[in-house]
Amino acid sequence: MELNRRTVLTATAFTAAAAVFPIPNIARAAAPFAQPKLPFGEGDLAPVISAKTVGLHYGKHHKAYFDKLNTLSTGTKYADMDLEAIVVESAKSDADADKKIFNNAAQAWNHVAYWDQFVPGGPNRPQGEVATTINETFGDYDGFIKRAVDISDTVFGTGWVWLTRDDAGKLALIGYEDGKNPIAVGRPAYLGIDIWEHAYYVDYENRKPEHIRAVLDKLVNWRSVEERMAA
């Protein structure tokens, strides 16, 4: 079952209204959890992200999160939950076993959202009201890219930069270490930039800012992001 842009993403709302965002149907099923197919060919993101990087990132790292989650969740309360529920529930626990489940569930979920935002064929710049909001928040699209790079420097080691909302409900770019993500803290997740080294080192070595700029300048399908924001 392939992922498509109309079944893109979920997030527990950051407000008291607790609105729920739609997630990929493939991620709703209980264990065993199945990694969705890529919604594009491995070479379709080149030269920004090479086929070699996609093959390693998707075929090795992303797959490993699903495999490990299936092993860890067997016989636990998490086996009957959907992927989003596992992320939200396991984030509440300090138990070592739950932390391991969270790490793998969150990274499995993060990457489903990550690959889907690169579905080829959509505009690589926001349009309409979303463009207006981006410009009001960050000055312009170049300001948005610069802010993403700056936020990435606040993440020590591995992690993600997510377009989400802050505590006041305003659009914001926020950095999270390791596999943490907005839905774990009750916020929506609109766009995620993976800044783990496996996402860029083959192509960019230690030039992480160059990777972030290239991805945001050339690869993001803003129609997919806009659908998430409108959900």
Secondary structure, DSSP 8 states (H G I E B T S, - for coil): -B--GGG----B-SSTT--B----HHHHS-SS----B-SS-TTTTTTTS-HHHHHHIIIIIIHHHHHHHHHHHTTSGGGGS-HHHHHHHHTT---HHHHHHHHHHHHHHHHHHHHHTT-TTS-SS--HHHHHHHHHHHSSHHHHHHHHHHHHTTS-SSEEEEEEE-TTS-EEEEEEETT--GGGGT----EEEE-SGGGTHHHHTT-HHHHHHHIIIII--HHHHHHHHH-
